[in-house]
Amino acid sequence: MPGPKPPTVELTTPVRKILEQMTTCYTHSYGLVLRAKIILSAAMGRNHSQIARQLDIDRDTANTWRARWLVHATRLLTAETEG
């Protein structure tokens, strides 16, 4: 039986573009690129299991980074609006 649906991740257009650029940059660390991919997948509405399968990672890793993103998303949005 499926568990509860994970919280929705919503991205502004500038943040989405930055994350997409990060996923194609060869100078970023693997971990940073992976975290960007996790957040982009979460924003597409995928659950933790789907993200884990897609990126070949543990489900808990997808859960951890979605949760961390959601904790800091309001600060990021505030900084973005303030300029």
Number of C-alpha atoms within 10 A of each C-alpha: 3 4 5 7 10 14 14 14 18 16 17 9 9 10 15 16 12 11 20 15 12 19 18 10 10 9 8 12 11 11 9 13 19 18 20 21 20 27 24 23 21 24 17 13 16 19 20 23 14 15 23 19 11 13 14 9 15 13 16 12 15 24 20 13 17 24 16 11 17 16 11 10 15 11 11 14 14 10 10 12 8 7 6
